[in-house]
């Protein structure tokens, strides 16, 4: 039986496996049979294996949900009403009925029902008096739907179903029935703006690991010009053009505070890549064998993410296997070696203060294709750092003071120059003068001989390194 009321179509059928029940379907858009909703059906149906004892919220996330047409997603209403719900009612709630609706909710919060079904006994007359189980299938653009909203959703769904059913004189839909238990199923797009969620099977459960991702706010102009030109030529242009010879692994080394992490972020920004930062705290476990299992699960997931840059910041924990004291640590390095060997992986960047400690197998060409050696900034770049710091913290800094700053900050790191400008501004109450600069310099301890020694050591490392190296180690 079927008929049309205004823009809706109404029809009824008897479930094949439960002839004692009848299903009344009201739809604005005819549901389209498809197999893409089968996996969603299996997630919902598991809640009907036992009697419902409380309201349930099931959140289903997937990057493809936004691309699934309403007529295909609403096919779930037909599948649930034709199979799962009649069997559940007959076994656990023989005196109840079920109402199921698929609802789209816009950014503004208004809801549109595309499809709904009432599952009740075939001989039921006064369906308004029967306790009613409610299943709401809700897709929302941005608004999060909560359990407390089930009452209004139930009323909306009942009104949607009851209006065309009023033409059927054999059943009474004059009032809203009592709602018993409810299941709220929300379909949400898998948004990966802040983290990637990875599931790692462990016995009968799954461990969920959240890996932070971010975008960079730095740009190529934030690099010294000499370093920028070489990075563009050796790293950025080949990768941007998808050249088969483009580097897949980079190591950035230098003393603390010279901008190693910033350089990695600049590379990501220039290539329009998101940054996935892989930290030991994300995957290391106290349980035997679990560290390796989690790490392999993470690397397997991120391996296919070509729009990302994988950053191992402060990778000094990857010491050589010959000095490692723990079996798990050796396994960890072995897993990373195997990962870095794969040509299909995304661009991977390691930063380190002490490259001599790293396992030599990690930094050979093929795994790490280029090494960027960064020393303390030169005179011109120190001026640029000072100006950028003043702009960042809204400090009044006159350009004629830049020469003085360059003289006072010899052998300072980038981070120390920024701290120096802030200290001078604190003395001058937001304004930097020659007096506040001299005052700040007296309170800044820098061992120039030690810094010069570090710079010379960096030069030596850059000359001794076997492979492609990009060196920014000024003489001053």
Number of C-alpha atoms within 10 A of each C-alpha: 7 11 13 13 13 7 8 19 17 20 16 16 16 18 18 11 12 15 12 14 23 21 23 20 26 29 24 19 16 16 19 14 15 12 9 14 17 13 9 16 16 10 12 19 14 10 14 14 12 10 13 17 9 10 15 15 15 14 12 16 15 11 12 11 18 16 8 13 11 21 19 17 23 27 22 25 25 19 15 19 25 22 15 17 27 28 20 19 21 16 12 14 17 13 12 20 25 25 26 28 30 27 24 19 18 14 11 9 14 10 17 16 23 22 31 27 28 27 28 26 22 13 11 16 15 14 21 18 16 19 17 25 25 25 28 22 23 23 25 20 15 13 13 13 19 10 13 8 10 19 12 10 20 23 14 16 24 23 16 22 26 19 14 20 22 13 13 10 9 12 15 17 23 15 13 16 19 13 19 17 17 24 21 22 22 22 22 21 18 15 11 13 11 13 15 18 15 18 15 18 13 11 7 5 9 11 12 13 17 15 19 17 18 16 17 17 10 17 15 18 9 16 19 17 13 11 18 18 14 16 19 16 11 17 20 20 15 15 18 13 9 10 10 10 8 17 21 25 27 24 26 24 27 24 19 18 17 19 23 25 20 17 24 25 25 22 23 26 19 16 17 15 22 20 22 22 19 19 15 15 7 16 19 18 15 7 7 10 13 16 20 20 18 23 20 17 17 22 17 14 14 19 17 12 17 14 14 23 29 26 23 22 19 18 22 18 16 21 20 18 19 8 10 15 9 9 11 17 19 17 15 19 22 16 17 16 16 11 17 22 17 13 15 13 21 20 26 22 26 23 24 23 16 15 19 12 15 18 20 12 14 23 23 17 18 15 23 23 19 24 25 22 21 24 30 28 26 20 19 13 17 26 22 16 22 25 19 15 21 21 12 10 13 12 21 16 19 12 10 9 15 18 13 13 21 22 12 16 22 19 27 24 22 22 14 17 24 20 16 23 25 22 21 23 23 15 16 18 12 17 18 22 17 14 12 18 22 14 15 20 18 8 10 14 8 14 10 12 10 11 18 17 11 17 22 16 15 22 19 11 17 22 12 9 12 12 14 16 20 17 20 22 20 14 14 11
